[in-house]
Amino acid sequence: MGQQPNIELEISELPRPTPKPASARRWRPTRPGEIDGPNDMPWGGVYGTTGPDTGYALKLIRERMIPLADGEDRHNAEEAIGALVGARASYFGRAPTPGDVDVAMVILGYDSTGVPAKILQQLAEMRIPRIANRGHDLAKERALVAAVPIEHLTASVEELRTRLAAGQRLVEWPAS
């Protein structure tokens, strides 16, 4: 409604502007070592190769049936498989998949499909003492991943089964 022409308004009666906060100032991290973007993320060497959601590997592994040898603990087997699954997935720059679990199980000798029983027995004899209590020692976890050549870690399940059947070693086991 407009103002009547015969009524004079004083300055105190005029509408007042509502104060509004100013727009936020742009912020940039200034601390040393702050990761400001993907290119700032350290990669390789002592930093390893990080991958997204590598913890998902443990969920995938816990859903699997793992044929354990005598004297073998499921927790140790899960940790060893998980280390290889995380390494394979992060090499490809993605989260773990069921295919990564298949590859890790073949490498460690938990998948018997197409592999002679004698070779599986040899793998179990070499594997059992080397993965005992491995999940509680990060250095041993890293040593296991380093013992698997990258050409085996990135191969398909079929290629690995063929290599195992031919008697090729997929893991250069570190000394216990």
N, C-alpha and C positions, 0 to 999 in steps of 0.2 A: 504494500500500500504506500502510495506516495505521501510526501509531506504536504501538509496544508500550507498555503502561501502566507497566511496571516500569522503563523507561529514561527518564531525564531528559535533555532537550536543553538545551545551553547557548545563550546568545544568539548566539554565533559560528557555531553549527551550523544556525541557522534560515535559511530561504531569504531571499535579499536581493532587494529590488526592483531591476529593471533600469532604469537611467536612460534616459529617452527624450528626444529633442530636443523643444523646445517647437515649437508650430506657427509657421509663418513669419508674420512681421509683414506687414501690407499695405503695399505700396510704391506711391508716386505720384511721378511726375517733378516735380522742383522747379526745373529749369533754365528760364530764360526762352526762349520760343520753342518749347518742347517741344510736339509735337502729341500731345494726350492722347486724342483721339477724332475721329471724322469731322467734327464741327462745328468743330473747330479748324483744319481744313485751309484755307489761303488759296485763294481762287478768284477768277478774273477779273482784269481790269486787267493789271498787269505780271506777275502769276503765271500768267496764262493759264487754261485749263480743263484740268485734268489728267484723264487717262483711264487705265483699267487696261490694262496690257500693250500699249502703243502700238507697241512694238518688233516685235510680231507682224505689223504691216503690212508690214515689209520682207520677211518670209518669204512673205507672200501675193503681194507684187509680184514677187519673184524667180522665182516659179512661172509668171508671165505672159509672154506674147509681147508685146513692146512694139515697134510699128512705128516705127522711128526715121527721121527725115529725114536728108538729107545734112548732114554736119558736126555731128551730134548724138551725144552720148556717153550710153551706157546708164546709167552711174552717176549722172549729173546727172538723167536722166529718173526714175530710181528715187527719188532724194532728193526731187524736186519732187512726185511722186505720193505718196510717203510722208508728206510734210508735210500735204498735203490729206487723206489718209486718216486720219491721226492727229487732225487738227482736227475732221473730221466725226464720227469715233467718240467722241471725248471730249465733243463737244457733246451727243451722245445719252447720255453717261455709261456707255459700254460699251467693250469691246475691239473692235478693227477686224474687219470681216467682208469677204468677197469682194465684197459689194455696195458697200462703201465704195470699194474699188479701182475698180470699174466707174464709179462717179460721178466719181472723180478723173481717170480716163482720158478720160472724155467732156469734162470741164471743160478739160483741157489739150490736147484735140484728138488723143489717141492712139487713140480708138475711132472708126472711120469708119462705123459702122453707121447708115444713115439720114441721113447728113450729106453735103451736096454736096461734091465734090472741091475746088471753088474755095474754099469756106470752110475746109476742112481745110488747104489750102495757105497761106491767110492766117494761120491759127492757128500753123502751123509756123514761118512767117517771123517772127511776133511772139514765139513761144516760145523759139526756139533761142538768141538772144543773151541772153535774160533768165534762162534757167536754167543757163547755162554757169557752172561752178564754184560753183553755188549750195549744194551740199552741204557746202562748206567754210566757209560764212559764215552764222552763225546769224541775223544781222540780215536777210540776204536771204531766208532761210527764212521768218522771221516776216513780212516784207514781202509775200511771195507769198501766205501764208495771209490776211493782212489785205486783199489785193487781190481776194479772192473774196467777194462779198456773201453773207451768211448764207442768203438765200433761194435762192441757187444751190447752196450747199454742202449744204443740207438737202433739196434736191429729189430726186425719183426720176430714174432714168436716162432713162425715157421722156420726162419733162418737159424734161430738159436737151437731149435730142436734138431735141425740137420747138422749143425756144428757139434752138438753134444753126441749125437749118434755116431759121428765120425771120430769121436774120441778127443775133440778139441777142448782145452780147458777154457772156461769162460771167466774164471776168477783167478787172478794171480794172488793167492792167499798170503796175507802178511804173516810173519812169524807170530805164533801165539804168545 
